[in-house]
Amino acid sequence: MNIPTIVCYSNNNNTLSRVICEIHNYFGHVINQFVFNREKELFSWLEKNKNQPHYKHLFVLEYIDNDKETIQLINKINSYFLSVGILIIADKIQQTRIQESIGSVNTMQFLTNTWNSDNFKTAIEIATQSLTKLPIQGNTENQILISTEKEPEKLEEHIHKLMDANMAKDSFLSIIAHDLKGPFFSLLGISEILLNEWENLTEESKLDLIGDLHKTSDDTYKLLVTLLDWSKLQKEKLEVCVQEVNICNLVNSTLKTTKNNASVKGIKIENKINAELKIRTDRNMIATVFRNLISNAVQYTQPEGKIIISATEEKDFFTFCIEDNGAGIDKPHILELFKHDNQKKLNGNFSAFKGLGLIISKDFVEKNGGQIWLETQKGVGSKFYFTLPC
């Protein structure tokens, strides 16, 4: 896929992280990308780069504090660059005011504040259509043209889809191999002890080992079920079954499967979700999301730690949060967490958030019309958020 220079702005770091993640999901590796969370830095960058009008630019910008500055920004971009696409994140009222002031501009597309991955992808596709084929100047290493020749473009798109599908398959097999290896090592180790040391073990030790054997077998079975769900999802055969769900009860049911691990570590889990909260969603998919996120939190929270599960209501959606005071994760690796290739080693250890759990959670949340993201700080803890429509 041919990639323009991409410029992102938002004064909200959560929004900025989501935008960057979606851009990387859409374009793959972005060679030339500039990210700003302060208006002055963005305007300064524009002034410095206005003498390079022939490069292709795609701007993804959240509404600035007022109409005047937002409109000024859009006008500057359109006057500085010949080939440009602009995607503005703003609420409906702000969008209307901008359009009334600027008029209909082919380069400009809008997203509401409640956008999801599908909305973002569609808006990006439309915005990039405005990037015309112009002669390129200067350093060509980091600037790639978007061709307007339809047939080569279709062929290139088809090739990239095949390459992506092949990479996804290889990644999927790698994840299966890695995630199944651990439980089977545990099963083999426990069964070997029972087989070779039975006569020397106390009754209490035997019961403990048998309990561990049962728990590992149960966890492995759940993993296999999850793998089947993932396989069906990739083949688009897993349908969303919408029904009214009491979220507090759903979370309490999920906690039954994790309370033993939490109790052993002295971890306190607090469900703060309103007991009356009901939404229409797929019960099984969202139960899987909560189970994966809570299990991760329990596994990587230190003994005597705390996990809080909460929900807040917005205008059009609910935001759910699973917060822990565990080890956290380095910020440079946040964007890798929900990708198929997140099996890389981080700081000498496998990522605390590796495996299928987060990948499936992301797919299930998005299939139910929501979005998932993370706030984390190394040594302080993590907050996983996801949204669901009201």
C-alpha positions as CSV (number, residue, x, y, z in Angstrom):
1,M,0.0,0.0,0.0
2,N,1.3,3.4,-0.9
3,I,1.6,5.7,2.1
4,P,1.5,9.5,2.3
5,T,3.1,11.6,5.0
6,I,0.6,11.3,7.9
7,V,0.1,14.1,10.5
8,C,-2.0,13.4,13.7
9,Y,-3.2,15.8,16.3
10,S,-5.3,15.5,19.5
11,N,-4.9,17.0,22.9
12,N,-6.3,13.8,24.3
13,N,-3.6,11.1,24.6
14,N,-6.2,8.3,24.6
15,T,-7.7,9.5,21.3
16,L,-4.2,9.9,19.9
17,S,-3.2,6.4,20.8
18,R,-6.3,5.0,19.2
19,V,-5.8,7.0,16.0
20,I,-2.2,5.9,15.7
21,C,-3.2,2.3,16.3
22,E,-5.9,2.5,13.6
23,I,-3.4,4.2,11.1
24,H,-0.9,1.4,11.7
25,N,-3.6,-1.2,11.2
26,Y,-4.7,0.4,8.0
27,F,-1.4,1.4,6.4
28,G,0.9,-1.1,8.1
29,H,4.4,0.4,8.6
30,V,4.2,4.2,8.3
31,I,7.5,5.6,7.2
32,N,6.8,9.3,7.6
33,Q,4.4,10.1,10.5
34,F,4.2,13.2,12.8
35,V,2.2,13.1,16.0
36,F,1.2,16.2,18.0
37,N,-0.7,16.7,21.2
38,R,-0.2,20.5,21.4
39,E,-1.7,23.1,19.0
40,K,1.5,25.2,18.9
41,E,3.6,22.3,17.8
42,L,1.2,21.4,15.0
43,F,1.0,25.0,13.7
44,S,4.8,25.3,14.0
45,W,5.2,22.1,11.9
46,L,2.9,23.5,9.2
47,E,5.0,26.6,8.9
48,K,8.2,24.7,8.6
49,N,6.9,22.3,6.0
50,K,4.8,24.6,3.8
51,N,7.6,24.8,1.3
52,Q,7.1,21.2,0.4
53,P,3.7,21.4,-1.3
54,H,4.2,18.5,-3.7
55,Y,4.4,15.8,-1.1
56,K,1.2,13.8,-0.3
57,H,-0.2,14.6,3.2
58,L,-3.0,13.0,5.2
59,F,-4.1,14.9,8.3
60,V,-6.1,13.2,11.1
61,L,-7.1,16.0,13.5
62,E,-9.3,16.2,16.5
63,Y,-11.3,19.5,16.8
64,I,-9.2,22.2,18.4
65,D,-10.6,24.3,21.3
66,N,-12.7,26.7,19.2
67,D,-14.1,27.1,15.7
68,K,-11.7,29.9,14.7
69,E,-8.5,28.0,15.3
70,T,-9.9,24.8,13.7
71,I,-11.0,26.7,10.6
72,Q,-7.7,28.5,10.5
73,L,-5.9,25.2,10.7
74,I,-7.9,23.7,7.8
75,N,-7.4,26.7,5.6
76,K,-3.7,26.7,6.2
77,I,-3.4,23.0,5.3
78,N,-5.4,23.5,2.1
79,S,-3.3,26.6,1.1
80,Y,0.0,25.0,2.0
81,F,-0.3,21.7,0.2
82,L,-1.5,20.7,-3.3
83,S,-2.3,17.0,-2.5
84,V,-3.9,16.6,0.9
85,G,-6.6,14.7,2.7
86,I,-8.1,15.9,6.0
87,L,-10.0,13.8,8.5
88,I,-11.6,15.9,11.3
89,I,-12.8,14.3,14.6
90,A,-15.6,16.4,16.0
91,D,-19.1,16.2,17.3
92,K,-22.1,16.9,15.0
93,I,-22.6,20.5,16.1
94,Q,-18.9,21.3,15.6
95,Q,-19.0,19.6,12.2
96,T,-21.9,21.7,11.1
97,R,-20.2,25.0,12.1
98,I,-17.0,24.1,10.3
99,Q,-18.9,23.2,7.1
100,E,-20.9,26.4,7.3
101,S,-17.7,28.4,7.5
102,I,-15.6,26.6,5.0
103,G,-18.2,25.1,2.7
104,S,-18.0,21.7,0.9
105,V,-14.3,20.7,0.6
106,N,-13.4,17.5,-1.2
107,T,-10.3,17.0,0.9
108,M,-12.2,17.1,4.2
109,Q,-14.0,14.2,5.9
110,F,-15.5,14.0,9.4
111,L,-15.7,11.4,12.2
112,T,-17.8,11.7,15.3
113,N,-16.3,11.4,18.7
114,T,-17.8,7.9,19.1
115,W,-16.0,6.5,16.0
116,N,-14.9,2.9,15.8
117,S,-12.5,1.0,13.5
118,D,-15.0,0.5,10.7
119,N,-15.9,4.3,10.7
120,F,-12.2,5.2,10.7
121,K,-11.3,2.9,7.9
122,T,-14.1,4.2,5.7
123,A,-13.2,7.8,6.4
124,I,-9.5,7.2,5.7
125,E,-10.4,5.5,2.4
126,I,-12.4,8.5,1.3
127,A,-9.8,11.0,2.5
128,T,-7.0,9.3,0.6
129,Q,-9.0,9.5,-2.6
130,S,-8.2,13.2,-2.8
131,L,-4.5,12.5,-3.0
132,T,-3.7,13.0,-6.6
133,K,-0.7,11.9,-8.6
134,L,1.7,14.8,-8.7
135,P,5.4,14.9,-9.6
136,I,7.5,14.4,-6.4
137,Q,10.4,16.6,-5.3
138,G,13.2,16.3,-2.8
139,N,13.9,13.1,-0.8
140,T,11.9,10.3,-2.3
141,E,12.9,7.7,0.2
142,N,10.2,8.6,2.7
143,Q,7.6,10.0,0.3
144,I,5.6,7.5,-1.8
145,L,3.1,8.5,-4.5
146,I,-0.5,7.2,-4.5
147,S,-1.2,6.3,-8.1
148,T,-4.5,7.2,-9.8
149,E,-4.1,4.4,-12.4
150,K,-6.9,2.1,-11.3
151,E,-5.8,-1.2,-12.6
152,P,-2.2,-1.2,-11.1
153,E,-3.8,0.1,-7.9
154,K,-6.3,-2.8,-7.8
155,L,-3.5,-5.3,-8.5
156,E,-1.3,-3.8,-5.8
157,E,-4.2,-3.9,-3.3
158,H,-5.0,-7.5,-4.2
159,I,-1.3,-8.5,-3.7
160,H,-1.2,-6.8,-0.3
161,K,-4.4,-8.5,0.8
162,L,-2.9,-11.9,-0.1
163,M,0.3,-11.0,1.8
164,D,-1.6,-9.8,4.8
165,A,-3.7,-13.0,4.8
166,N,-0.6,-15.2,4.6
167,M,1.1,-13.2,7.4
168,A,-2.1,-13.5,9.5
169,K,-2.1,-17.3,9.0
170,D,1.5,-17.7,10.0
171,S,1.0,-15.4,13.0
172,F,-2.1,-17.4,14.0
173,L,-0.2,-20.7,13.9
174,S,2.6,-19.1,15.9
175,I,0.2,-17.9,18.6
176,I,-1.5,-21.4,18.8
177,A,1.9,-23.1,19.2
178,H,3.1,-20.8,21.9
179,D,-0.2,-20.6,23.9
180,L,-0.6,-24.3,23.9
181,K,3.0,-25.1,24.8
182,G,2.8,-23.7,28.3
183,P,-0.3,-25.7,29.5
184,F,1.0,-28.9,28.0
185,F,4.4,-28.5,29.7
186,S,2.5,-28.1,33.0
187,L,0.3,-31.1,32.4
188,L,3.4,-33.3,31.5
189,G,5.3,-32.0,34.6
190,I,2.5,-32.7,37.1
191,S,1.6,-36.1,35.6
192,E,5.3,-37.1,35.7
193,I,5.5,-36.2,39.4
194,L,2.4,-38.2,40.2
195,L,3.6,-41.2,38.1
196,N,7.1,-41.3,39.5
197,E,6.7,-40.0,43.1
198,W,3.3,-41.4,44.1
199,E,4.5,-43.5,46.9
200,N,6.6,-40.7,48.4
201,L,3.9,-38.0,48.3
202,T,1.7,-37.2,51.2
203,E,-2.1,-37.3,50.7
204,E,-2.2,-33.5,50.9
205,S,0.5,-33.2,48.2
206,K,-1.4,-35.7,46.0
207,L,-4.6,-33.7,46.3
208,D,-2.8,-30.4,45.5
209,L,-1.2,-31.9,42.4
210,I,-4.4,-33.4,41.2
211,G,-6.1,-30.1,41.8
212,D,-3.4,-28.4,39.7
213,L,-3.8,-31.0,37.0
214,H,-7.6,-30.4,36.8
215,K,-7.1,-26.6,36.7
216,T,-4.5,-26.8,34.0
217,S,-6.7,-29.2,32.0
218,D,-9.7,-26.8,32.4
219,D,-7.6,-23.8,31.3
220,T,-6.4,-25.7,28.3
221,Y,-9.9,-26.7,27.3
222,K,-11.0,-23.0,27.6
223,L,-8.0,-22.0,25.4
224,L,-9.1,-24.5,22.7
225,V,-12.6,-23.2,22.8
226,T,-11.2,-19.7,22.4
227,L,-9.1,-20.9,19.4
228,L,-12.2,-22.3,17.8
229,D,-14.1,-19.0,18.3
230,W,-11.1,-17.1,16.8
231,S,-11.0,-19.5,13.8
232,K,-14.8,-19.0,13.2
233,L,-14.4,-15.2,13.5
234,Q,-11.6,-15.2,10.9
235,K,-13.9,-17.1,8.6
236,E,-16.7,-14.6,9.4
237,K,-19.0,-17.4,10.5
238,L,-19.3,-16.3,14.1
239,E,-22.5,-14.2,14.2
240,V,-23.4,-11.7,16.8
241,C,-26.4,-12.8,18.9
242,V,-27.8,-9.6,20.5
243,Q,-29.9,-9.9,23.6
244,E,-30.4,-7.9,26.8
245,V,-27.6,-8.5,29.2
246,N,-27.2,-7.5,32.9
247,I,-23.5,-6.6,32.8
248,C,-23.0,-6.6,36.6
249,N,-24.3,-10.2,36.8
250,L,-22.2,-11.2,33.8
251,V,-19.1,-9.9,35.4
252,N,-20.0,-11.6,38.7
253,S,-20.3,-14.9,36.8
254,T,-17.0,-14.3,35.1
255,L,-15.3,-13.7,38.5
256,K,-16.2,-17.2,39.7
257,T,-13.7,-18.6,37.2
258,T,-10.9,-16.3,38.4
259,K,-11.6,-16.0,42.1
260,N,-9.4,-19.0,43.1
261,N,-6.3,-17.5,41.4
262,A,-7.0,-14.1,42.9
263,S,-7.6,-15.5,46.4
264,V,-4.3,-17.4,46.3
265,K,-2.4,-14.2,45.6
266,G,-4.5,-12.2,48.0
267,I,-5.8,-10.0,45.2
268,K,-9.0,-8.0,45.9
269,I,-11.4,-7.7,43.0
270,E,-14.1,-5.1,43.2
271,N,-17.0,-5.0,40.8
272,K,-18.3,-1.4,40.8
273,I,-20.7,-1.8,37.9
274,N,-24.3,-0.8,38.6
275,A,-26.4,-3.8,39.5
276,E,-29.2,-2.5,37.2
277,L,-27.0,-1.8,34.1
278,K,-28.5,-3.7,31.1
279,I,-27.4,-3.3,27.5
280,R,-28.2,-5.2,24.3
281,T,-25.1,-7.1,23.1
282,D,-23.8,-10.6,22.5
283,R,-23.6,-12.2,26.0
284,N,-21.0,-14.8,25.1
285,M,-18.6,-12.5,23.3
286,I,-18.7,-9.8,26.0
287,A,-18.2,-12.5,28.7
288,T,-15.1,-13.6,26.8
289,V,-13.8,-10.1,26.7
290,F,-14.3,-9.6,30.5
291,R,-12.8,-13.0,31.2
292,N,-9.7,-12.3,29.2
293,L,-9.1,-8.9,30.6
294,I,-9.8,-9.9,34.2
295,S,-7.6,-13.1,33.8
296,N,-4.7,-10.9,32.5
297,A,-5.2,-8.5,35.4
298,V,-5.1,-11.3,38.0
299,Q,-2.2,-13.0,36.4
300,Y,0.0,-10.0,36.3
301,T,-1.0,-8.1,39.4
302,Q,1.3,-8.5,42.4
303,P,0.2,-10.4,45.5
304,E,-2.1,-8.3,47.8
305,G,-2.9,-6.1,44.8
306,K,-6.3,-4.8,43.7
307,I,-8.5,-4.9,40.5
308,I,-11.4,-2.6,40.0
309,I,-14.1,-3.2,37.3
310,S,-16.3,-0.1,36.5
311,A,-18.6,1.4,33.9
312,T,-19.5,4.9,32.9
313,E,-22.3,6.0,30.7
314,E,-21.8,8.5,27.8
315,K,-24.4,9.9,25.4
316,D,-24.3,7.0,22.9
317,F,-22.2,4.3,24.6
318,F,-21.0,2.8,27.8
319,T,-17.3,2.7,28.7
320,F,-16.0,-0.3,30.8
321,C,-12.7,-0.3,32.6
322,I,-10.7,-3.1,34.1
323,E,-8.0,-1.4,36.3
324,D,-5.1,-3.1,38.1
325,N,-2.1,-2.0,40.0
326,G,0.2,-4.6,38.4
327,A,3.5,-4.2,36.6
328,G,2.2,-2.2,33.7
329,I,4.0,-2.1,30.3
330,D,6.3,0.3,28.6
331,K,4.4,2.8,26.4
332,P,6.4,2.2,23.2
333,H,4.9,-1.3,23.1
334,I,1.2,-0.3,23.6
335,L,0.5,-0.3,19.9
336,E,1.7,-3.9,19.6
337,L,-0.6,-5.4,22.2
338,F,-3.7,-6.0,19.9
339,K,-1.7,-7.1,16.8
340,H,-1.2,-10.6,15.6
341,D,2.6,-10.3,15.9
342,N,2.7,-9.4,19.6
343,Q,4.7,-12.4,20.5
344,K,8.0,-10.5,20.5
345,K,10.0,-10.3,23.7
346,L,9.7,-7.1,25.8
347,N,12.5,-6.2,28.2
348,G,13.8,-9.8,28.1
349,N,10.4,-11.3,29.0
350,F,7.4,-12.2,27.0
351,S,4.8,-9.5,27.1
352,A,2.5,-9.7,30.1
353,F,-0.4,-9.2,27.7
354,K,0.6,-11.7,25.0
355,G,-1.5,-14.3,23.3
356,L,-4.9,-14.6,21.8
357,G,-6.9,-13.1,24.7
358,L,-6.4,-9.4,23.7
359,I,-6.6,-10.1,19.9
360,I,-9.9,-11.9,20.3
361,S,-11.2,-9.3,22.8
362,K,-10.5,-6.6,20.3
363,D,-12.3,-8.5,17.5
364,F,-15.3,-9.3,19.8
365,V,-15.6,-5.7,21.0
366,E,-15.5,-4.3,17.5
367,K,-17.9,-6.9,16.2
368,N,-20.4,-5.5,18.9
369,G,-19.9,-1.9,17.7
370,G,-17.3,-0.8,20.3
371,Q,-13.6,0.1,20.6
372,I,-10.9,-1.2,23.0
373,W,-7.7,0.6,24.2
374,L,-5.3,0.7,27.1
375,E,-3.8,3.2,29.5
376,T,-0.7,1.9,31.3
377,Q,2.3,3.1,33.3
378,K,5.3,0.9,34.0
379,G,5.4,0.0,37.7
380,V,2.0,1.6,38.4
381,G,-0.6,-0.6,36.6
382,S,-2.9,-0.7,33.6
383,K,-6.4,0.3,32.7
384,F,-8.1,-1.6,29.9
385,Y,-11.1,0.2,28.4
386,F,-13.7,-0.9,26.0
387,T,-17.0,0.6,24.8
388,L,-20.3,-0.8,23.8
389,P,-23.3,1.1,22.2
390,C,-26.2,2.0,24.5
